[in-house]
């Protein structure tokens, strides 16, 4: 996000659905939610530096 002047980030879970294959479903859900939450936090931090909100598309 800091290397390029972009408007946001898209996480394409339909095209690449095989995230976090190991472990029970509940554990994979927690990992996926954590990934999205950390991504949103990063976008908010960089957006604050740039003075505008960066979008997260899923």
PDB file of N, CA, C and O in Angstrom:
ATOM      1  N   UNK A   1       0.821  -1.191   0.000  1.00  0.00           N
ATOM      2  CA  UNK A   1       0.000   0.000   0.000  1.00  0.00           C
ATOM      3  C   UNK A   1       0.865   1.255   0.000  1.00  0.00           C
ATOM      4  O   UNK A   1       0.464   2.296  -0.519  1.00  0.00           O
ATOM      5  N   UNK A   2       2.031   1.148   0.575  1.00  0.00           N
ATOM      6  CA  UNK A   2       2.890   2.332   0.618  1.00  0.00           C
ATOM      7  C   UNK A   2       3.737   2.480  -0.647  1.00  0.00           C
ATOM      8  O   UNK A   2       4.196   3.578  -0.962  1.00  0.00           O
ATOM      9  N   UNK A   3       3.942   1.394  -1.360  1.00  0.00           N
ATOM     10  CA  UNK A   3       4.794   1.440  -2.548  1.00  0.00           C
ATOM     11  C   UNK A   3       4.091   2.090  -3.736  1.00  0.00           C
ATOM     12  O   UNK A   3       4.737   2.739  -4.558  1.00  0.00           O
ATOM     13  N   UNK A   4       2.774   1.921  -3.832  1.00  0.00           N
ATOM     14  CA  UNK A   4       2.020   2.433  -4.982  1.00  0.00           C
ATOM     15  C   UNK A   4       0.901   3.360  -4.522  1.00  0.00           C
ATOM     16  O   UNK A   4       0.344   3.183  -3.439  1.00  0.00           O
ATOM     17  N   UNK A   5       0.582   4.335  -5.338  1.00  0.00           N
ATOM     18  CA  UNK A   5      -0.501   5.263  -5.030  1.00  0.00           C
ATOM     19  C   UNK A   5      -1.805   4.667  -5.549  1.00  0.00           C
ATOM     20  O   UNK A   5      -2.257   5.005  -6.643  1.00  0.00           O
ATOM     21  N   UNK A   6      -2.401   3.789  -4.767  1.00  0.00           N
ATOM     22  CA  UNK A   6      -3.632   3.128  -5.188  1.00  0.00           C
ATOM     23  C   UNK A   6      -4.804   3.622  -4.335  1.00  0.00           C
ATOM     24  O   UNK A   6      -4.613   4.298  -3.324  1.00  0.00           O
ATOM     25  N   UNK A   7      -6.004   3.273  -4.761  1.00  0.00           N
ATOM     26  CA  UNK A   7      -7.211   3.694  -4.048  1.00  0.00           C
ATOM     27  C   UNK A   7      -7.707   2.649  -3.061  1.00  0.00           C
ATOM     28  O   UNK A   7      -8.643   2.906  -2.304  1.00  0.00           O
ATOM     29  N   UNK A   8      -7.093   1.477  -3.063  1.00  0.00           N
ATOM     30  CA  UNK A   8      -7.534   0.436  -2.155  1.00  0.00           C
ATOM     31  C   UNK A   8      -6.984  -0.916  -2.562  1.00  0.00           C
ATOM     32  O   UNK A   8      -6.013  -1.011  -3.313  1.00  0.00           O
ATOM     33  N   UNK A   9      -7.622  -1.961  -2.052  1.00  0.00           N
ATOM     34  CA  UNK A   9      -7.163  -3.325  -2.270  1.00  0.00           C
ATOM     35  C   UNK A   9      -8.366  -4.243  -2.410  1.00  0.00           C
ATOM     36  O   UNK A   9      -9.364  -4.092  -1.705  1.00  0.00           O
ATOM     37  N   UNK A  10      -8.260  -5.195  -3.329  1.00  0.00           N
ATOM     38  CA  UNK A  10      -9.315  -6.196  -3.478  1.00  0.00           C
ATOM     39  C   UNK A  10      -8.779  -7.557  -3.056  1.00  0.00           C
ATOM     40  O   UNK A  10      -7.728  -7.995  -3.526  1.00  0.00           O
ATOM     41  N   UNK A  11      -9.500  -8.214  -2.177  1.00  0.00           N
ATOM     42  CA  UNK A  11      -9.202  -9.591  -1.788  1.00  0.00           C
ATOM     43  C   UNK A  11     -10.161 -10.480  -2.566  1.00  0.00           C
ATOM     44  O   UNK A  11     -11.368 -10.450  -2.327  1.00  0.00           O
ATOM     45  N   UNK A  12      -9.643 -11.258  -3.480  1.00  0.00           N
ATOM     46  CA  UNK A  12     -10.480 -12.052  -4.376  1.00  0.00           C
ATOM     47  C   UNK A  12     -10.597 -13.484  -3.847  1.00  0.00           C
ATOM     48  O   UNK A  12      -9.827 -14.362  -4.237  1.00  0.00           O
ATOM     49  N   UNK A  13     -11.562 -13.708  -2.959  1.00  0.00           N
ATOM     50  CA  UNK A  13     -11.756 -15.028  -2.358  1.00  0.00           C
ATOM     51  C   UNK A  13     -12.463 -15.992  -3.305  1.00  0.00           C
ATOM     52  O   UNK A  13     -12.422 -17.201  -3.079  1.00  0.00           O
ATOM     53  N   UNK A  14     -13.109 -15.498  -4.353  1.00  0.00           N
ATOM     54  CA  UNK A  14     -13.764 -16.380  -5.317  1.00  0.00           C
ATOM     55  C   UNK A  14     -12.764 -17.010  -6.280  1.00  0.00           C
ATOM     56  O   UNK A  14     -12.878 -18.189  -6.614  1.00  0.00           O
ATOM     57  N   UNK A  15     -11.803 -16.242  -6.718  1.00  0.00           N
ATOM     58  CA  UNK A  15     -10.817 -16.755  -7.660  1.00  0.00           C
ATOM     59  C   UNK A  15      -9.766 -17.611  -6.967  1.00  0.00           C
ATOM     60  O   UNK A  15      -9.252 -18.561  -7.558  1.00  0.00           O
ATOM     61  N   UNK A  16      -9.444 -17.287  -5.727  1.00  0.00           N
ATOM     62  CA  UNK A  16      -8.432 -18.013  -4.963  1.00  0.00           C
ATOM     63  C   UNK A  16      -9.046 -18.463  -3.633  1.00  0.00           C
ATOM     64  O   UNK A  16      -8.719 -17.893  -2.593  1.00  0.00           O
ATOM     65  N   UNK A  17      -9.932 -19.477  -3.640  1.00  0.00           N
ATOM     66  CA  UNK A  17     -10.681 -19.838  -2.439  1.00  0.00           C
ATOM     67  C   UNK A  17      -9.919 -20.705  -1.440  1.00  0.00           C
ATOM     68  O   UNK A  17     -10.436 -20.962  -0.352  1.00  0.00           O
ATOM     69  N   UNK A  18      -8.729 -21.157  -1.762  1.00  0.00           N
ATOM     70  CA  UNK A  18      -8.036 -22.130  -0.908  1.00  0.00           C
ATOM     71  C   UNK A  18      -7.139 -21.458   0.132  1.00  0.00           C
ATOM     72  O   UNK A  18      -5.936 -21.718   0.176  1.00  0.00           O
ATOM     73  N   UNK A  19      -7.707 -20.613   0.950  1.00  0.00           N
ATOM     74  CA  UNK A  19      -6.954 -19.973   2.025  1.00  0.00           C
ATOM     75  C   UNK A  19      -7.044 -20.841   3.276  1.00  0.00           C
ATOM     76  O   UNK A  19      -8.105 -21.392   3.572  1.00  0.00           O
ATOM     77  N   UNK A  20      -5.941 -20.967   4.011  1.00  0.00           N
ATOM     78  CA  UNK A  20      -5.935 -21.598   5.326  1.00  0.00           C
ATOM     79  C   UNK A  20      -6.577 -22.991   5.278  1.00  0.00           C
ATOM     80  O   UNK A  20      -7.609 -23.224   5.906  1.00  0.00           O
ATOM     81  N   UNK A  21      -5.970 -23.895   4.542  1.00  0.00           N
ATOM     82  CA  UNK A  21      -6.516 -25.237   4.355  1.00  0.00           C
ATOM     83  C   UNK A  21      -6.449 -26.100   5.620  1.00  0.00           C
ATOM     84  O   UNK A  21      -7.294 -26.975   5.807  1.00  0.00           O
ATOM     85  N   UNK A  22      -5.478 -25.873   6.475  1.00  0.00           N
ATOM     86  CA  UNK A  22      -5.253 -26.742   7.625  1.00  0.00           C
ATOM     87  C   UNK A  22      -6.122 -26.371   8.818  1.00  0.00           C
ATOM     88  O   UNK A  22      -6.379 -25.194   9.073  1.00  0.00           O
ATOM     89  N   UNK A  23      -6.570 -27.388   9.545  1.00  0.00           N
ATOM     90  CA  UNK A  23      -7.302 -27.170  10.781  1.00  0.00           C
ATOM     91  C   UNK A  23      -8.801 -27.209  10.594  1.00  0.00           C
ATOM     92  O   UNK A  23      -9.308 -27.282   9.475  1.00  0.00           O
ATOM     93  N   UNK A  24      -9.502 -27.157  11.719  1.00  0.00           N
ATOM     94  CA  UNK A  24     -10.965 -27.198  11.673  1.00  0.00           C
ATOM     95  C   UNK A  24     -11.544 -25.903  11.096  1.00  0.00           C
ATOM     96  O   UNK A  24     -10.872 -24.873  11.054  1.00  0.00           O
ATOM     97  N   UNK A  25     -12.780 -25.975  10.662  1.00  0.00           N
ATOM     98  CA  UNK A  25     -13.443 -24.824  10.040  1.00  0.00           C
ATOM     99  C   UNK A  25     -13.414 -23.610  10.956  1.00  0.00           C
ATOM    100  O   UNK A  25     -13.134 -22.502  10.499  1.00  0.00           O
ATOM    101  N   UNK A  26     -13.696 -23.796  12.230  1.00  0.00           N
ATOM    102  CA  UNK A  26     -13.732 -22.657  13.165  1.00  0.00           C
ATOM    103  C   UNK A  26     -12.388 -21.936  13.196  1.00  0.00           C
ATOM    104  O   UNK A  26     -12.340 -20.707  13.227  1.00  0.00           O
ATOM    105  N   UNK A  27     -11.306 -22.696  13.189  1.00  0.00           N
ATOM    106  CA  UNK A  27      -9.980 -22.092  13.204  1.00  0.00           C
ATOM    107  C   UNK A  27      -9.677 -21.339  11.920  1.00  0.00           C
ATOM    108  O   UNK A  27      -9.048 -20.282  11.951  1.00  0.00           O
ATOM    109  N   UNK A  28     -10.125 -21.882  10.788  1.00  0.00           N
ATOM    110  CA  UNK A  28      -9.908 -21.201   9.507  1.00  0.00           C
ATOM    111  C   UNK A  28     -10.715 -19.912   9.429  1.00  0.00           C
ATOM    112  O   UNK A  28     -10.252 -18.923   8.860  1.00  0.00           O
ATOM    113  N   UNK A  29     -11.917 -19.915   9.998  1.00  0.00           N
ATOM    114  CA  UNK A  29     -12.746 -18.704  10.020  1.00  0.00           C
ATOM    115  C   UNK A  29     -12.050 -17.613  10.829  1.00  0.00           C
ATOM    116  O   UNK A  29     -12.026 -16.451  10.424  1.00  0.00           O
ATOM    117  N   UNK A  30     -11.486 -17.990  11.968  1.00  0.00           N
ATOM    118  CA  UNK A  30     -10.778 -17.024  12.812  1.00  0.00           C
ATOM    119  C   UNK A  30      -9.584 -16.439  12.055  1.00  0.00           C
ATOM    120  O   UNK A  30      -9.342 -15.233  12.110  1.00  0.00           O
ATOM    121  N   UNK A  31      -8.842 -17.293  11.352  1.00  0.00           N
ATOM    122  CA  UNK A  31      -7.695 -16.814  10.579  1.00  0.00           C
ATOM    123  C   UNK A  31      -8.123 -15.875   9.457  1.00  0.00           C
ATOM    124  O   UNK A  31      -7.484 -14.848   9.231  1.00  0.00           O
ATOM    125  N   UNK A  32      -9.197 -16.219   8.756  1.00  0.00           N
ATOM    126  CA  UNK A  32      -9.675 -15.384   7.654  1.00  0.00           C
ATOM    127  C   UNK A  32     -10.150 -14.024   8.178  1.00  0.00           C
ATOM    128  O   UNK A  32      -9.834 -12.984   7.600  1.00  0.00           O
ATOM    129  N   UNK A  33     -10.905 -14.042   9.268  1.00  0.00           N
ATOM    130  CA  UNK A  33     -11.361 -12.783   9.864  1.00  0.00           C
ATOM    131  C   UNK A  33     -10.185 -11.934  10.305  1.00  0.00           C
ATOM    132  O   UNK A  33     -10.209 -10.713  10.151  1.00  0.00           O
ATOM    133  N   UNK A  34      -9.158 -12.563  10.851  1.00  0.00           N
ATOM    134  CA  UNK A  34      -7.967 -11.840  11.284  1.00  0.00           C
ATOM    135  C   UNK A  34      -7.260 -11.202  10.086  1.00  0.00           C
ATOM    136  O   UNK A  34      -6.808 -10.060  10.163  1.00  0.00           O
ATOM    137  N   UNK A  35      -7.166 -11.941   8.983  1.00  0.00           N
ATOM    138  CA  UNK A  35      -6.548 -11.396   7.768  1.00  0.00           C
ATOM    139  C   UNK A  35      -7.288 -10.153   7.289  1.00  0.00           C
ATOM    140  O   UNK A  35      -6.662  -9.137   6.986  1.00  0.00           O
ATOM    141  N   UNK A  36      -8.604 -10.224   7.217  1.00  0.00           N
ATOM    142  CA  UNK A  36      -9.394  -9.087   6.748  1.00  0.00           C
ATOM    143  C   UNK A  36      -9.275  -7.912   7.726  1.00  0.00           C
ATOM    144  O   UNK A  36      -9.152  -6.762   7.305  1.00  0.00           O
ATOM    145  N   UNK A  37      -9.312  -8.199   9.017  1.00  0.00           N
ATOM    146  CA  UNK A  37      -9.196  -7.134  10.023  1.00  0.00           C
ATOM    147  C   UNK A  37      -7.834  -6.449   9.945  1.00  0.00           C
ATOM    148  O   UNK A  37      -7.764  -5.221   9.995  1.00  0.00           O
ATOM    149  N   UNK A  38      -6.758  -7.210   9.824  1.00  0.00           N
ATOM    150  CA  UNK A  38      -5.418  -6.616   9.730  1.00  0.00           C
ATOM    151  C   UNK A  38      -5.264  -5.818   8.441  1.00  0.00           C
ATOM    152  O   UNK A  38      -4.606  -4.777   8.432  1.00  0.00           O
ATOM    153  N   UNK A  39      -5.862  -6.294   7.356  1.00  0.00           N
ATOM    154  CA  UNK A  39      -5.820  -5.566   6.090  1.00  0.00           C
ATOM    155  C   UNK A  39      -6.556  -4.238   6.204  1.00  0.00           C
ATOM    156  O   UNK A  39      -6.059  -3.209   5.746  1.00  0.00           O
ATOM    157  N   UNK A  40      -7.746  -4.259   6.816  1.00  0.00           N
ATOM    158  CA  UNK A  40      -8.514  -3.022   7.004  1.00  0.00           C
ATOM    159  C   UNK A  40      -7.734  -2.032   7.870  1.00  0.00           C
ATOM    160  O   UNK A  40      -7.726  -0.834   7.588  1.00  0.00           O
ATOM    161  N   UNK A  41      -7.081  -2.527   8.918  1.00  0.00           N
ATOM    162  CA  UNK A  41      -6.293  -1.669   9.803  1.00  0.00           C
ATOM    163  C   UNK A  41      -5.157  -1.009   9.037  1.00  0.00           C
ATOM    164  O   UNK A  41      -4.903   0.184   9.202  1.00  0.00           O
ATOM    165  N   UNK A  42      -4.470  -1.784   8.196  1.00  0.00           N
ATOM    166  CA  UNK A  42      -3.391  -1.229   7.382  1.00  0.00           C
ATOM    167  C   UNK A  42      -3.916  -0.168   6.423  1.00  0.00           C
ATOM    168  O   UNK A  42      -3.321   0.901   6.286  1.00  0.00           O
ATOM    169  N   UNK A  43      -5.031  -0.465   5.758  1.00  0.00           N
ATOM    170  CA  UNK A  43      -5.610   0.508   4.833  1.00  0.00           C
ATOM    171  C   UNK A  43      -6.017   1.792   5.557  1.00  0.00           C
ATOM    172  O   UNK A  43      -5.834   2.888   5.029  1.00  0.00           O
ATOM    173  N   UNK A  44      -6.566   1.656   6.759  1.00  0.00           N
ATOM    174  CA  UNK A  44      -6.939   2.849   7.527  1.00  0.00           C
ATOM    175  C   UNK A  44      -5.709   3.673   7.893  1.00  0.00           C
ATOM    176  O   UNK A  44      -5.733   4.901   7.811  1.00  0.00           O
ATOM    177  N   UNK A  45      -4.646   3.004   8.294  1.00  0.00           N
ATOM    178  CA  UNK A  45      -3.419   3.708   8.685  1.00  0.00           C
ATOM    179  C   UNK A  45      -2.823   4.453   7.485  1.00  0.00           C
ATOM    180  O   UNK A  45      -2.476   5.629   7.594  1.00  0.00           O
ATOM    181  N   UNK A  46      -2.707   3.778   6.358  1.00  0.00           N
ATOM    182  CA  UNK A  46      -2.141   4.416   5.167  1.00  0.00           C
ATOM    183  C   UNK A  46      -3.082   5.508   4.645  1.00  0.00           C
ATOM    184  O   UNK A  46      -2.626   6.561   4.202  1.00  0.00           O
ATOM    185  N   UNK A  47      -4.378   5.258   4.697  1.00  0.00           N
ATOM    186  CA  UNK A  47      -5.348   6.264   4.272  1.00  0.00           C
ATOM    187  C   UNK A  47      -5.266   7.533   5.110  1.00  0.00           C
ATOM    188  O   UNK A  47      -5.384   8.639   4.584  1.00  0.00           O
ATOM    189  N   UNK A  48      -5.064   7.372   6.411  1.00  0.00           N
ATOM    190  CA  UNK A  48      -4.889   8.543   7.284  1.00  0.00           C
ATOM    191  C   UNK A  48      -3.654   9.336   6.880  1.00  0.00           C
ATOM    192  O   UNK A  48      -3.674  10.567   6.884  1.00  0.00           O
ATOM    193  N   UNK A  49      -2.579   8.632   6.532  1.00  0.00           N
ATOM    194  CA  UNK A  49      -1.355   9.310   6.096  1.00  0.00           C
ATOM    195  C   UNK A  49      -1.594  10.085   4.798  1.00  0.00           C
ATOM    196  O   UNK A  49      -1.026  11.160   4.603  1.00  0.00           O
ATOM    197  N   UNK A  50      -2.423   9.547   3.921  1.00  0.00           N
ATOM    198  CA  UNK A  50      -2.682  10.171   2.623  1.00  0.00           C
ATOM    199  C   UNK A  50      -3.834  11.166   2.656  1.00  0.00           C
ATOM    200  O   UNK A  50      -4.019  11.937   1.714  1.00  0.00           O
ATOM    201  N   UNK A  51      -4.598  11.152   3.722  1.00  0.00           N
ATOM    202  CA  UNK A  51      -5.684  12.114   3.853  1.00  0.00           C
ATOM    203  C   UNK A  51      -7.000  11.684   3.218  1.00  0.00           C
ATOM    204  O   UNK A  51      -7.895  12.510   3.039  1.00  0.00           O
ATOM    205  N   UNK A  52      -7.130  10.407   2.875  1.00  0.00           N
ATOM    206  CA  UNK A  52      -8.399   9.920   2.349  1.00  0.00           C
ATOM    207  C   UNK A  52      -8.526   8.419   2.634  1.00  0.00           C
ATOM    208  O   UNK A  52      -7.527   7.722   2.813  1.00  0.00           O
ATOM    209  N   UNK A  53      -9.756   7.944   2.670  1.00  0.00           N
ATOM    210  CA  UNK A  53     -10.036   6.539   2.990  1.00  0.00           C
ATOM    211  C   UNK A  53      -9.700   5.634   1.803  1.00  0.00           C
ATOM    212  O   UNK A  53     -10.074   5.919   0.665  1.00  0.00           O
ATOM    213  N   UNK A  54      -8.996   4.551   2.084  1.00  0.00           N
ATOM    214  CA  UNK A  54      -8.690   3.552   1.078  1.00  0.00           C
ATOM    215  C   UNK A  54      -9.729   2.442   1.176  1.00  0.00           C
ATOM    216  O   UNK A  54     -10.136   2.057   2.272  1.00  0.00           O
ATOM    217  N   UNK A  55     -10.153   1.932   0.026  1.00  0.00           N
ATOM    218  CA  UNK A  55     -11.225   0.933  -0.019  1.00  0.00           C
ATOM    219  C   UNK A  55     -10.676  -0.480   0.120  1.00  0.00           C
ATOM    220  O   UNK A  55      -9.579  -0.794  -0.340  1.00  0.00           O
ATOM    221  N   UNK A  56     -11.470  -1.315   0.764  1.00  0.00           N
ATOM    222  CA  UNK A  56     -11.196  -2.746   0.830  1.00  0.00           C
ATOM    223  C   UNK A  56     -12.371  -3.450   0.180  1.00  0.00           C
ATOM    224  O   UNK A  56     -13.500  -3.372   0.665  1.00  0.00           O
ATOM    225  N   UNK A  57     -12.104  -4.137  -0.920  1.00  0.00           N
ATOM    226  CA  UNK A  57     -13.148  -4.861  -1.646  1.00  0.00           C
ATOM    227  C   UNK A  57     -12.918  -6.350  -1.447  1.00  0.00           C
ATOM    228  O   UNK A  57     -11.785  -6.830  -1.421  1.00  0.00           O
ATOM    229  N   UNK A  58     -14.038  -7.073  -1.306  1.00  0.00           N
ATOM    230  CA  UNK A  58     -13.947  -8.519  -1.100  1.00  0.00           C
ATOM    231  C   UNK A  58     -14.875  -9.228  -2.040  1.00  0.00           C
ATOM    232  O   UNK A  58     -14.947 -10.457  -2.025  1.00  0.00           O
TER     233      UNK A  58
END
